[in-house]
Amino acid sequence: MTKGRSLKQSLGMLCGVIAAACAVLYSITLVYVLETAESKLMASVMDDMLQTVVTADILQGKPPRLDQVSRLYIEGDPSREIPNLFRHNPQGYTEFTDGEDLHTYTKIINGKRYVLTRHQGNFEIWERHLFRIGVVGFLLLIAICSFVGWYLGRKLLSPLGQLTKEAVRAEGLIQNGKIYTEEIFKGHWPENEIGELERSFKVLVSKLKVLAMKERAFSTEVSHEVRTPLTVIDTSLELLNEQVQGNDRQKTLIRRAQNASSRIKGMAEVFLNIGRARTGQNNALCSMPELIAGLKESWKQKAENKGLKLSIEMKNMPKQTFNEVLGATIFDNLVFNSIHYTDKGSVTVIVDEDQAIIRDTGIGIKEEDREKVFDRGFRAGQGGRGHYQGFGLGLAISKRAAEALGWSISLKSEVGKGTDFVIRFKPESVDEVNSNQ
């Protein structure tokens, strides 16, 4: 899953967007107010000026008294004829920007049209200055609001970030068996919703710890309880085998019983080691080359008995060490499963630095059964595997053993062509598991 923005970043961006929206709205409002105010103010000022000039000067036969930026045009006056640009202006205030920036005011007095203009250079300078101030204020407002959002996010969400780190740490401790010895969710937490969430997490982790300890105790007790009577059974079978002379059928039955007892012992040992790996107890460790060297002879013998070719390709071997019993359980179950469901062709074991592949040319697994093959007791009996014997426990046990080591198992399969079981070692998880052992 791709990593998204943090809550602090999102809060800062939200404040920045809100500030930008407010600034834009403020700017639009300011421009509108300025334009309206300018129109009404200039209309009022120029109306008073025109009325005064006409009444006090023009009608009295005097030249109009105007400042340097104002001009007066009079309809029918040759010396002050109205230019074509202004002849069709409506009465009232108009802003003229064609060529030069002018305020114009047109009014009919005593049946005669008068046009008063004022150059708006100074006003334009003031407007540009105000615009610069508005832009600077706009940018400052966005920057300040973004900073405030980031700061508030940092202050308000810091406990949540700490809680997230502790939750991730708790997950790692649960996976690696340190949950029994390490304290989780340490430190001071605020008396608010985050503090309540922390207390809920702590209660949940405590319950998980109790359940894990009960599971460990149960696995250990069951393993010991199973091995004790099996030892008695093995001893009795050995004595019985010595007493049976020349009866091949009886010897065969005794040998089958011994094999079954051995398998049950091995399964009990696997469950015991899964419990130990989860709780960080010491276990016998081995490297990948050592594991393969110890298992390959039994694989070859099993394959030869079915007339299959077994190949082992050793590439870049992983450097980590791991629980020997769990590693052997995973590889043995997967390889023997491939041999079991392959009638002709080959089984190939490919070991690389970060993964291993067990590839066969067997019957394959139907698409609808691929998600179920690791379920306990499932054997895809409705498909082409119905005539193959077994209890459907090997892959389920392999999956649990892999999870205890921090590994994962997946598969690719095509019906009639074969199956690839892929074991991913995940070195970082293996290192953490090994550090506990």
C-alpha positions in Angstrom: 0.0 0.0 0.0 1.3 3.4 -0.9 2.0 5.9 1.8 -0.3 8.9 1.7 0.0 12.4 3.3 0.3 12.6 7.1 -2.5 14.2 9.1 -0.2 17.1 9.9 0.5 17.7 6.2 -3.2 17.4 5.4 -4.2 19.9 8.2 -1.5 22.4 7.0 -2.7 22.1 3.4 -6.3 22.4 4.5 -5.6 25.6 6.4 -3.6 26.9 3.4 -6.5 26.1 1.0 -9.0 27.8 3.3 -6.8 30.8 3.7 -6.4 31.0 -0.1 -10.2 30.7 -0.6 -10.7 33.4 2.0 -8.1 35.6 0.5 -9.6 35.2 -3.0 -13.0 36.1 -1.7 -11.6 39.0 0.3 -9.7 40.2 -2.9 -12.9 40.0 -5.0 -14.9 41.8 -2.4 -12.2 44.5 -2.0 -12.0 45.1 -5.8 -15.8 45.3 -6.0 -16.0 47.7 -3.1 -13.2 49.9 -4.5 -14.8 50.0 -7.9 -18.2 50.8 -6.5 -16.8 53.4 -4.1 -14.6 54.9 -6.9 -17.6 55.2 -9.2 -19.9 56.8 -6.6 -17.2 59.1 -5.1 -16.0 60.3 -8.4 -19.5 60.8 -9.7 -20.4 62.9 -6.6 -17.1 65.0 -6.7 -17.3 65.6 -10.5 -21.0 66.5 -10.4 -20.3 69.1 -7.7 -17.3 70.4 -9.7 -19.2 70.6 -13.0 -22.2 72.3 -11.4 -20.0 74.9 -9.7 -18.0 75.6 -12.9 -21.1 76.0 -15.0 -23.0 78.1 -12.5 -20.1 80.3 -11.3 -18.1 80.6 -14.4 -19.7 79.6 -17.7 -23.1 81.2 -17.1 -21.3 84.3 -15.9 -19.2 84.5 -19.0 -16.0 83.7 -17.3 -13.5 81.0 -18.3 -13.9 77.9 -16.2 -11.6 77.6 -13.3 -10.2 74.0 -13.4 -7.1 72.3 -12.0 -4.3 70.9 -14.1 -5.8 67.4 -14.5 -9.3 68.5 -15.5 -10.8 69.5 -18.8 -14.3 70.8 -19.8 -16.0 70.2 -23.1 -19.2 72.1 -24.0 -21.7 71.2 -26.7 -21.9 74.0 -29.3 -18.8 75.8 -28.0 -16.2 75.9 -30.8 -13.3 76.4 -28.4 -14.5 73.5 -26.2 -16.1 71.2 -28.7 -16.8 67.7 -27.3 -14.5 65.1 -28.9 -16.0 62.2 -30.8 -14.9 59.8 -28.1 -17.2 61.4 -25.5 -20.1 62.5 -27.7 -22.1 59.4 -27.1 -21.3 58.9 -23.4 -24.4 58.4 -21.3 -25.1 60.9 -18.6 -23.3 60.3 -15.4 -19.8 58.9 -14.5 -17.8 56.8 -16.9 -14.2 55.5 -16.7 -12.3 55.9 -20.0 -9.2 53.8 -20.6 -8.7 54.0 -24.3 -5.3 55.7 -24.8 -5.2 57.5 -21.5 -6.9 56.8 -18.2 -9.6 59.4 -17.6 -12.6 59.9 -15.3 -15.4 61.4 -17.4 -18.7 62.9 -16.2 -21.4 63.9 -18.6 -24.4 66.1 -17.7 -27.0 68.1 -19.6 -27.6 71.5 -18.1 -30.2 73.9 -19.5 -30.4 71.7 -22.7 -26.7 71.8 -23.3 -24.3 68.8 -22.9 -21.3 69.2 -20.7 -18.4 66.7 -20.4 -15.9 67.0 -17.6 -12.8 64.8 -17.6 -10.1 64.3 -15.0 -6.8 62.4 -15.5 -6.7 59.5 -13.1 -2.9 59.0 -13.1 -2.5 59.7 -9.3 -5.5 57.5 -8.6 -4.1 54.7 -10.7 -0.8 54.9 -8.8 -2.7 54.6 -5.6 -4.7 51.7 -7.0 -1.5 49.9 -8.1 0.0 50.5 -4.7 -3.1 49.1 -3.0 -3.0 46.1 -5.4 0.6 45.3 -4.4 -0.3 45.5 -0.7 -3.2 43.2 -1.4 -1.0 40.6 -3.2 1.6 40.7 -0.4 -1.2 40.4 2.2 -2.7 37.5 0.2 0.6 35.6 0.2 1.3 36.4 3.9 -2.2 35.2 4.8 -1.7 31.8 3.1 1.8 31.4 4.6 0.6 32.3 8.1 -2.4 30.0 7.9 -0.4 27.1 6.5 2.2 27.5 9.3 -0.6 27.8 11.9 -2.2 24.6 10.5 1.2 22.8 10.5 1.9 23.9 14.1 -1.5 23.0 15.4 -1.3 19.7 13.5 2.1 19.0 15.1 0.8 19.9 18.6 -2.6 18.2 18.4 -1.6 15.2 16.4 1.8 14.5 18.0 0.2 12.1 20.6 -1.6 10.3 17.8 1.7 9.9 15.9 3.3 8.5 19.1 0.3 6.1 19.5 0.7 4.9 15.9 4.4 4.2 16.5 3.6 2.3 19.7 0.9 0.3 17.9 3.4 -0.6 15.1 6.0 -1.5 17.7 3.4 -3.7 19.5 2.7 -5.5 16.3 6.4 -6.3 15.8 6.7 -7.5 19.4 3.8 -9.8 19.0 5.2 -11.3 15.8 8.7 -11.7 17.3 7.8 -13.0 20.7 8.9 -10.0 22.8 5.4 -9.2 23.9 6.0 -11.2 27.1 8.9 -9.1 28.3 8.6 -5.6 26.7 6.4 -2.8 28.1 4.1 -1.2 25.5 2.5 2.2 25.3 4.9 3.8 27.8 4.9 7.5 28.6 2.3 10.2 29.4 -0.8 10.4 27.4 -3.3 13.2 27.3 -6.7 12.9 29.0 -8.7 13.0 25.9 -9.9 10.7 23.1 -6.3 9.8 22.2 -5.6 8.8 25.9 -8.8 6.7 25.9 -7.6 5.0 22.7 -4.2 4.3 24.2 -5.9 2.7 27.2 -8.0 0.6 24.9 -5.0 -0.5 23.0 -3.2 -1.4 26.2 -6.1 -3.5 27.4 -6.3 -5.3 24.0 -2.5 -6.0 24.1 -2.8 -7.4 27.6 -5.6 -9.7 26.5 -3.5 -10.8 23.5 -0.6 -11.5 25.8 -2.7 -13.6 28.1 -4.1 -15.6 25.1 -0.6 -16.1 23.7 0.7 -17.3 27.0 -2.3 -19.7 27.3 -1.6 -21.0 23.7 2.1 -21.5 24.6 1.2 -23.4 27.7 -1.3 -25.5 25.9 1.0 -26.3 23.1 3.8 -27.2 25.5 1.5 -29.4 27.7 -0.1 -31.1 24.7 3.3 -31.8 23.1 4.6 -33.3 26.3 1.5 -35.3 27.0 1.6 -36.7 23.4 5.2 -37.6 23.5 5.1 -39.5 26.8 2.6 -42.2 25.7 4.2 -42.3 22.2 7.5 -43.1 23.9 5.8 -46.1 25.6 4.2 -47.1 22.4 7.6 -47.0 20.5 9.3 -49.1 23.2 6.5 -51.6 23.1 6.7 -51.8 19.3 10.4 -52.3 19.3 10.1 -55.2 21.8 7.2 -56.7 19.8 9.3 -56.4 16.6 12.1 -58.3 18.2 9.7 -61.1 19.3 8.1 -61.5 15.9 10.2 -63.9 13.9 9.6 -64.8 10.2 6.2 -63.2 10.0 6.4 -60.6 7.3 2.8 -59.4 7.6 3.2 -58.7 11.3 6.5 -57.0 10.8 4.9 -54.8 8.1 2.1 -53.8 10.5 4.6 -53.1 13.3 6.7 -50.9 10.9 3.5 -48.9 9.8 2.7 -48.3 13.5 6.2 -47.1 14.2 6.1 -44.8 11.2 2.7 -43.4 12.3 4.1 -42.9 15.8 7.2 -41.1 14.4 5.0 -38.8 12.4 2.9 -37.9 15.4 6.0 -37.2 17.4 7.3 -35.0 14.6 4.0 -33.1 14.5 4.1 -32.5 18.2 7.7 -31.3 17.9 6.6 -28.8 15.2 3.8 -27.4 17.3 6.1 -27.1 20.3 8.7 -25.2 18.2 6.0 -22.9 16.8 5.1 -21.9 20.3 8.7 -21.4 21.2 9.4 -19.3 18.1 6.5 -17.0 19.0 7.6 -16.5 22.5 11.3 -16.1 21.8 12.5 -19.2 23.6 15.8 -20.8 22.5 15.6 -23.3 19.7 18.2 -25.1 17.6 19.2 -22.8 14.7 20.6 -23.7 11.3 21.5 -22.1 8.0 19.8 -22.7 4.7 22.8 -24.8 3.3 22.7 -26.9 6.4 19.0 -27.5 6.2 19.0 -28.5 2.5 22.0 -30.8 3.1 20.1 -32.6 5.8 16.9 -33.0 3.9 17.8 -33.7 0.3 18.6 -37.4 0.7 15.1 -38.2 2.0 13.6 -36.1 -0.9 15.6 -37.9 -3.5 14.7 -41.3 -2.1 11.0 -40.4 -2.1 11.2 -39.0 -5.6 13.1 -42.1 -6.9 10.4 -44.4 -5.4 7.9 -42.7 -7.7 10.2 -42.6 -10.7 10.6 -38.8 -10.6 13.6 -36.6 -11.1 14.5 -34.3 -8.2 16.7 -31.3 -8.9 18.1 -28.8 -6.3 19.4 -25.5 -7.5 21.4 -23.5 -5.0 21.8 -19.8 -6.1 22.5 -16.9 -3.7 21.9 -18.6 -0.3 20.4 -16.5 2.4 22.8 -15.6 5.3 20.3 -15.8 8.1 19.9 -18.7 10.5 16.5 -19.9 11.7 14.7 -22.5 13.7 15.8 -25.9 12.3 12.6 -27.8 13.1 10.3 -25.2 11.6 12.4 -24.8 8.5 12.6 -28.5 8.0 8.8 -28.8 8.5 8.1 -26.1 5.8 10.5 -27.6 3.2 9.6 -31.2 3.9 5.9 -30.7 3.7 6.1 -28.7 0.5 8.6 -31.0 -1.3 6.8 -34.2 -0.2 3.5 -32.6 -1.2 4.9 -31.9 -4.7 6.2 -35.4 -5.0 2.9 -36.8 -3.7 0.9 -35.1 -6.4 3.3 -35.6 -9.3 3.0 -38.9 -11.2 5.6 -38.1 -13.9 8.2 -35.5 -14.7 10.2 -33.8 -12.0 10.3 -31.8 -8.8 12.7 -28.9 -8.6 13.8 -27.0 -5.5 15.3 -23.5 -6.2 16.9 -21.6 -3.3 17.8 -17.9 -3.7 18.8 -15.2 -1.3 15.2 -14.0 -0.5 13.0 -16.9 -1.6 12.8 -20.5 -2.4 10.6 -22.2 -5.1 9.4 -25.8 -5.0 8.3 -26.5 -8.6 6.6 -29.7 -9.8 5.1 -31.0 -13.0 2.1 -32.6 -11.2 -1.6 -32.4 -11.6 -1.9 -28.7 -10.6 -4.5 -27.0 -8.5 -7.8 -25.6 -9.7 -8.2 -21.9 -9.5 -11.1 -22.1 -7.1 -9.1 -24.3 -4.7 -5.9 -22.2 -4.6 -7.1 -20.0 -1.7 -8.2 -23.1 0.3 -5.1 -25.4 0.0 -3.6 -23.9 3.2 -6.8 -24.5 5.2 -6.6 -27.2 7.8 -8.1 -30.5 6.4 -8.6 -29.3 2.9 -7.3 -31.6 0.1 -9.2 -30.4 -3.0 -11.0 -33.7 -3.1 -13.5 -32.5 -5.7 -10.8 -32.0 -8.3 -8.1 -34.2 -9.7 -6.7 -35.0 -6.3 -9.4 -37.2 -5.1 -7.5 -40.5 -5.4 -4.5 -39.1 -3.5 -4.4 -40.1 0.2 -3.6 -37.7 3.0 -5.1 -35.7 5.9 -4.8 -32.2 4.4 -2.6 -31.0 7.3 0.8 -30.6 5.7 0.3 -27.2 4.0 -1.6 -25.8 6.9 1.2 -26.7 9.3 3.7 -25.3 6.8 1.9 -22.0 6.8 1.8 -21.7 10.6 5.5 -22.6 10.8 6.3 -20.0 8.1 4.3 -17.3 10.0 6.3 -18.2 13.2 9.5 -17.5 11.3 8.2 -14.3 9.6 8.1 -16.0 6.2 5.3 -16.3 3.8 4.1 -19.0 1.3 2.3 -18.4 -1.9 1.6 -20.6 -5.0 1.2 -20.4 -8.7 -0.5 -23.3 -10.4 -1.9 -24.5 -13.7 -4.1 -27.6 -13.9 -2.3 -30.4 -15.8 1.0 -28.6 -15.9 2.2 -28.3 -12.3 2.5 -26.0 -9.3 5.1 -23.6 -7.9 5.2 -23.0 -4.1 7.1 -19.8 -3.3 8.6 -19.3 0.1 9.6 -15.7 0.8 12.1 -15.4 3.6 11.7 -11.7 4.4 15.2 -11.2 5.9 14.2 -8.4 8.2 11.6 -10.6 9.9 14.0 -13.5 10.2 16.6 -11.2 11.9 14.1 -10.1 14.4 13.0 -13.6 15.2 16.6 -14.8 15.5 17.4 -12.0 17.9 14.9 -13.4 20.3 16.1 -17.0 20.1 
